[in-house]
C-alpha cells in the first residue's frame, strides 16, 4: 500500500506547524495501515474500530468518535478540523455545513 503523496506532505506540514492530529476510523487495522504507510509516528491519538467497540461509541455519521478524538487531543471540538475521505462521509459533512472539498490534501498547503 502506498499513501497519497499530497496527503503525506500535508501531514508533515501540520506537524511542522504544531498542529495536534488524530486519526478516526472504524477500521480495526488502523495501526497496521499507519505502519505500512510509515505514518504511525504522526498519530499518537487513534480512535479506531477497537476503541469504538470498547467505548461503545456510535459510528459515523454520529460525532462520537470525533468528539473523543478531540478530547484525547485536549482541544475543544469548535477548534477542530475533520478531513474525510469516504464519499458518504464527505456528503454527510457537506450536509452539515462543510464548505471545502478538495481532490488532494496538497491543495490545502501554503
GITAUR-V391048 format. One record per pair of residues at least 12 apart in sequence whose C-alpha atoms are under 10 Angstrom apart, sorted by sequence separation. I is the first residue (numbers start at 0). J is the second residue. If there is no record, write none. Layout:
BEGIN
I | J
I | J
END
This chain:
BEGIN
30 | 42
51 | 63
51 | 64
54 | 67
66 | 79
50 | 64
65 | 79
30 | 45
65 | 80
29 | 45
48 | 64
51 | 67
65 | 81
81 | 97
29 | 46
30 | 47
47 | 64
50 | 67
80 | 97
83 | 100
84 | 101
29 | 47
46 | 64
82 | 100
84 | 102
22 | 41
23 | 42
27 | 46
28 | 47
29 | 48
45 | 64
46 | 65
82 | 101
21 | 41
22 | 42
26 | 46
27 | 47
28 | 48
29 | 49
20 | 41
21 | 42
22 | 43
23 | 44
24 | 45
25 | 46
26 | 47
27 | 48
28 | 49
46 | 67
47 | 68
19 | 41
20 | 42
21 | 43
22 | 44
23 | 45
24 | 46
25 | 47
26 | 48
27 | 49
45 | 67
46 | 68
82 | 104
19 | 42
20 | 43
21 | 44
22 | 45
23 | 46
24 | 47
25 | 48
26 | 49
27 | 50
44 | 67
45 | 68
19 | 43
20 | 44
21 | 45
22 | 46
23 | 47
24 | 48
25 | 49
27 | 51
44 | 68
19 | 44
20 | 45
21 | 46
22 | 47
23 | 48
24 | 49
25 | 50
26 | 51
27 | 52
44 | 69
46 | 71
24 | 50
25 | 51
44 | 70
45 | 71
11 | 38
14 | 41
23 | 50
24 | 51
25 | 52
44 | 71
45 | 72
60 | 87
10 | 38
13 | 41
23 | 51
43 | 71
44 | 72
59 | 87
60 | 88
7 | 36
43 | 72
59 | 88
2 | 32
7 | 37
11 | 41
1 | 32
2 | 33
7 | 38
10 | 41
60 | 91
0 | 32
10 | 42
59 | 91
60 | 92
2 | 35
3 | 36
25 | 58
1 | 35
2 | 36
24 | 58
25 | 59
0 | 35
1 | 36
2 | 37
24 | 59
0 | 36
1 | 37
2 | 38
23 | 59
25 | 64
24 | 64
23 | 64
24 | 65
22 | 64
23 | 65
22 | 65
21 | 65
23 | 67
23 | 68
22 | 68
21 | 68
20 | 68
21 | 69
20 | 69
19 | 69
21 | 71
21 | 72
20 | 72
19 | 72
19 | 73
19 | 74
23 | 81
20 | 79
22 | 81
23 | 82
24 | 83
19 | 79
20 | 80
21 | 81
22 | 82
23 | 83
12 | 105
9 | 103
10 | 104
9 | 104
10 | 105
13 | 108
8 | 104
9 | 105
12 | 108
5 | 102
6 | 103
7 | 104
8 | 105
9 | 106
12 | 109
5 | 103
6 | 104
7 | 105
9 | 107
10 | 108
4 | 103
5 | 104
6 | 105
9 | 108
3 | 103
4 | 104
5 | 105
6 | 106
8 | 108
9 | 109
3 | 104
4 | 105
5 | 106
6 | 107
3 | 105
5 | 107
6 | 108
5 | 108
END
